Amino acid sequence: MGTGFYKVPAELTDVKYLRIELRYPPDLRHPIHRLVDGSDAVDRDVLLHGTVLGEPDDTFLFYVEGDIDVYTEALRSVDRIREFEVTRIDETGHYVLLTQRRNTVDDAMFAPLQRTGVVVVPPIDFRPNGIARLTVIGTVEPLRDALAGFPERIETTVLRIGEYDWRQDLFDPGLTDRQFDALAAAVEEGYYESPRETTVEAVAERIDAAPSTASEHLRKAESAVMAAFIGLREVS
């Protein structure tokens, strides 16, 4: 993509895990993505798995949370969606399996990532304001080429860089490194034991921070962890 939006991070070496955000301009957004932008009826639209072959039609499995009638009505209005099936999970959650004819916007999104040395790790989370968030892992040069391959009009931001561990995707509240360090120190020191075995001051000393800073890291980490936990859905 254009260098006005993205600069390859200096720390991109060896095999890396990248959490990236793509922001599409309004005229490049899929009609369903525009529904997510403009309607309160759909809370989540997540691409869980996809099969992209040499054929013109692709198959995708989405998780949709919200008013499924509004969502399916939008699907019916998109000419290049060939067919779809809906499976109800609970009152608001559904799986949607659909087949869609590929177009140039799809190619612009997926083609840079379809190369030796790069793996896209699902899911891809479609959010308001034309945003798609996804995880890719790979070796240095293929990742660099993939990031540089997005069209200039698709703004690309690297949100996180690290070593990939599939276990983090089981429960990932998106903590910063400092928030994680503070939380880890608090757990190890017994801050969350009952009765409490340590103080914020001791946690601050462990992470070489002022007590007020350590306390702020802990509050933000606790908030993120609890919000992520509440957001989990148990599917039987």
SVG drawing of the C-alpha trace seen along z (x, -y; Angstrom):
<svg xmlns="http://www.w3.org/2000/svg" viewBox="-36 -10 51 38">
<polyline fill="none" stroke="black" stroke-width="0.4" points="0.0,0.0 1.0,-3.6 3.9,-4.8 1.8,-7.7 -0.2,-5.2 2.3,-2.6 5.9,-2.3 7.4,1.2 8.3,1.5 12.0,1.9 11.2,4.7 9.7,6.9 12.3,9.6 12.2,13.4 8.7,15.1 6.2,12.6 2.6,12.3 0.9,9.1 -2.4,7.7 -3.4,5.4 -6.3,3.0 -7.5,2.3 -9.7,-0.8 -11.7,-0.9 -13.1,-4.1 -16.9,-4.2 -16.9,-3.3 -14.8,-0.1 -16.8,1.3 -18.9,4.4 -22.7,3.8 -22.8,5.9 -19.9,3.9 -21.9,0.8 -24.8,2.3 -22.5,2.7 -21.6,-0.9 -25.1,-2.3 -27.4,-0.1 -27.8,0.7 -29.3,4.0 -26.0,5.8 -23.6,5.9 -20.9,8.2 -20.0,9.5 -17.0,11.9 -15.5,13.9 -14.5,17.2 -13.3,19.3 -13.1,19.0 -12.2,21.0 -10.7,18.9 -9.8,21.0 -9.0,20.3 -12.7,20.4 -14.7,17.1 -16.9,18.1 -15.6,18.1 -17.2,19.7 -17.2,18.1 -18.5,18.8 -19.5,15.8 -20.6,15.3 -23.3,12.7 -24.7,11.2 -27.8,9.0 -31.1,9.0 -30.6,11.8 -33.7,10.8 -32.1,7.4 -28.8,9.2 -30.3,11.8 -32.4,9.1 -29.2,7.3 -27.6,10.5 -30.5,11.0 -29.9,7.5 -26.3,8.2 -26.2,9.7 -22.9,11.4 -23.9,13.5 -25.0,16.7 -26.5,18.5 -26.5,18.6 -27.6,20.7 -28.3,19.5 -27.8,21.6 -29.2,20.2 -26.9,20.4 -28.9,18.5 -31.3,15.5 -28.9,13.1 -26.0,15.2 -26.0,17.0 -23.6,18.7 -24.0,17.7 -22.5,19.9 -22.4,18.1 -21.0,18.4 -20.0,15.1 -18.7,14.2 -15.3,12.5 -14.7,9.0 -11.8,6.5 -12.2,5.3 -11.9,8.9 -8.8,9.4 -7.4,6.2 -7.9,7.5 -6.9,11.1 -4.3,11.2 -1.5,9.5 -2.0,12.1 -2.0,15.1 1.7,15.8 4.3,18.3 5.5,17.4 2.3,15.7 -0.7,17.3 -3.9,15.5 -5.2,16.6 -9.0,16.2 -11.2,14.6 -11.5,11.3 -13.6,8.9 -15.6,6.3 -16.2,3.2 -17.9,-0.2 -16.2,-2.9 -15.0,-0.5 -12.6,1.3 -11.5,4.9 -9.1,6.4 -7.1,9.6 -4.1,11.5 -1.3,12.6 1.9,14.6 4.9,15.2 8.5,14.6 10.0,11.2 10.1,10.6 6.7,12.1 5.1,10.1 6.7,6.9 5.6,7.6 2.1,8.4 1.8,5.2 3.2,3.2 0.8,4.9 -2.4,3.4 -3.8,0.6 -3.0,-2.9 -6.7,-3.6 -6.9,-0.9 -5.3,-2.4 -3.2,0.2 -2.2,-0.1 -0.2,2.4 -1.8,2.7 0.5,5.2 3.7,7.1 4.9,10.2 5.7,13.8 2.7,15.9 1.1,18.2 -2.2,19.8 -3.3,20.0 -3.7,16.3 -6.5,16.4 -8.5,18.5 -8.8,15.5 -7.1,12.2 -8.3,9.0 -5.8,6.9 -3.6,5.8 -0.6,3.5 2.8,5.0 2.9,2.8 -0.6,3.7 0.3,7.4 3.5,6.9 1.6,5.2 -1.1,7.9 1.4,10.8 3.4,9.2 0.2,8.7 -0.8,12.4 2.6,13.6 2.8,11.4 -0.6,12.5 -2.3,9.2 -5.6,11.0 -5.4,13.6 -8.0,13.4 -6.8,12.0 -4.5,9.9 -0.8,10.8 0.8,7.7 0.3,4.0 0.2,1.9 3.5,0.5 5.1,3.9 3.7,4.5 5.0,1.1 8.5,2.0 8.3,5.3 7.6,3.4 9.8,0.4 6.9,-2.1 5.4,-4.7 2.5,-3.3 0.0,-5.5 1.2,-4.3 1.0,-0.6 -2.4,-1.2 -3.6,-2.7 -2.1,0.3 -4.0,2.7 -7.3,0.9 -7.1,0.8 -6.0,4.4 -8.8,5.5 -11.4,3.6 -10.1,5.1 -10.0,8.7 -13.5,8.5 -15.0,6.9 -13.4,9.7 -14.6,12.4 -18.2,11.1 -18.0,11.0 -17.4,14.7 -20.2,16.8 -20.6,20.5 -21.9,22.5 -23.2,26.0"/>
</svg>
